[in-house]
Amino acid sequence: MTAARAARVVVVGAGVVGLLTALECALAGHRVTVLDRGAIPNPESSSYDQHRAIRTLVPGDPDGTRRMVGAHHRWRELETVLGTAFYRRVGVVTAWPRDRVAAVVSSAADAGVPVAELDPDDLPHLGFPAGSAGVREAQAGVLLARRVLRAAARWLAGHPAVALRPYCAVTAVEPESGRVVLAGGEVLGGDLVLVAAGPWGRGLVDHPVVLRRQTMLYLRPPERLARWWRTAPAVGGLGTDGRAWAVPPGGGTLLKISSDAVCREVAAADCADEDQSPWARRLAEAGVLPDVERYTVVAARACHYTTDPDTGGARLARVGPAVWSRAACGGTGFASAPLVAGRIVNAVTEVAA
Ligand SMILES: Cc1cc2nc3c(=O)[nH]c(=O)nc-3n(C[C@H](O)[C@H](O)[C@H](O)COP(=O)(O)OP(=O)(O)OC[C@H]3O[C@@H](n4cnc5c(N)ncnc54)[C@H](O)[C@@H]3O)c2cc1C
């Protein structure tokens, strides 16, 4: 819906949240400036990975599930808007203790999310915890994250109401006035400012968050399993302790595994000097892939995200009359980005009315 007048929106941070918000604001008829301290998209951002899983079922949370169904729907539309295929609909399987499967399936039925039970033997090349079974969500899968970011940046660069400003570090955002101060002293203002600086946002907006670092292993499956992996789903709840996940290769990506067992709270979102190999070893030994020694390890990499100390998830907050902040980016922060974008468009529309 086009607003009564075009508002001016300033977005700090060009990760998935900043880029999708800019896109939705431009589609709604507003003028947008996107600032990033690096390139746009920025390979240093936490969004800039091969892939991110998307699923809709939040067991026991019908409202959360409904919201994620909306986000899922928007992702499908965005493939058309951006003219780029970036969603691999391979489904997502989550391993649950067998005595909890019935409750999860019933929760999905209540929310209208199609799921099916699955025996671990159906996915023989993945390590399920003892005594677990899988629940497969069909309307779920893998977003090719880098492809999303590049397509969104391309679309925004071609839009007359959007100014992309890479290599513009923001040093301060004043919540009361909405002034955005850039390194070098330039000051910007808008009808609405969104701070979407990911794990670095806490340097700009005063919000208690927990900063987490996670190591991921990127692997190439053995040739004899390449075909099997081509249609494999993303799977969570894996490994001997049920805390690991695997995102399958496909669309030019490698297989990626990680585990909450290698997720740690840290003080700073900078790990250039940290040796990832001890964490990578723990991951390889987590029991995610029964025959892990047959896989080729291509890379080990760490990535950061912040969580809300109360909920452990992502959070969007209004921190001043015209300033909003993605206060915590959370573990489902990529898949839920359309929800943030939608909420900001509503706020801008109110301002512009
Ligand atoms: C290991 C791991 C696995 C994950 N898996 C999933 C998953 O499967 N599904 C899912 O939905 N989510 C997942 N997430 C979470 C998801 O990746 C993040 O929540 C999401 O990418 C955050 O996007 P963002 O736009 O908020 O931040 P970012 O992508 O980090 O973007 C922030 C941008 O702000 C810029 N910036 C920072 N400071 C400044 C400044 N001062 N001035 C200007 N620019 C600045 C940065 O350069 C960066 O480009 C995962 C996260 C991790 C770490």
The ligand as a Gaussian input file, in Angstrom:
#p B3LYP/6-31G(d) Opt

LIG

0 1
 C       26.050000     -20.297000      13.075000
 C       24.756000     -19.592000      12.796000
 C       23.731000     -20.289000      12.190000
 C       22.520000     -19.638000      11.948000
 N       21.533000     -20.351000      11.347000
 C       20.359000     -19.742000      11.075000
 C       19.341000     -20.447000      10.384000
 O       19.502000     -21.628000      10.016000
 N       18.168000     -19.800000      10.125000
 C       17.977000     -18.510000      10.488000
 O       16.891000     -17.984000      10.240000
 N       18.941000     -17.812000      11.121000
 C       20.127000     -18.393000      11.422000
 N       21.115000     -17.696000      12.046000
 C       20.865000     -16.288000      12.443000
 C       21.003000     -15.332000      11.262000
 O       22.128000     -15.635000      10.484000
 C       21.119000     -13.904000      11.785000
 O       20.127000     -13.668000      12.768000
 C       20.918000     -12.905000      10.667000
 O       21.736000     -13.202000       9.557000
 C       21.233000     -11.504000      11.196000
 O       21.015000     -10.582000      10.157000
 P       21.122000      -9.041000      10.443000
 O       20.775000      -8.349000       9.195000
 O       20.353000      -8.705000      11.672000
 O       22.670000      -8.815000      10.823000
 P       23.986000      -8.979000       9.936000
 O       23.797000      -9.900000       8.813000
 O       25.118000      -9.259000      10.861000
 O       24.181000      -7.540000       9.298000
 C       24.592000      -6.456000      10.073000
 C       25.291000      -5.451000       9.157000
 O       25.510000      -4.271000       9.909000
 C       26.760000      -3.737000       9.532000
 N       27.239000      -2.880000      10.607000
 C       27.601000      -3.261000      11.849000
 N       27.989000      -2.197000      12.587000
 C       27.846000      -1.122000      11.769000
 C       28.089000       0.263000      11.935000
 N       28.537000       0.758000      13.097000
 N       27.872000       1.097000      10.888000
 C       27.407000       0.614000       9.692000
 N       27.174000      -0.700000       9.491000
 C       27.381000      -1.544000      10.506000
 C       27.633000      -4.960000       9.313000
 O       28.723000      -4.648000       8.474000
 C       26.652000      -5.935000       8.675000
 O       26.712000      -5.884000       7.261000
 C       22.330000     -18.297000      12.308000
 C       23.386000     -17.596000      12.917000
 C       24.572000     -18.226000      13.170000
 C       25.671000     -17.448000      13.803000

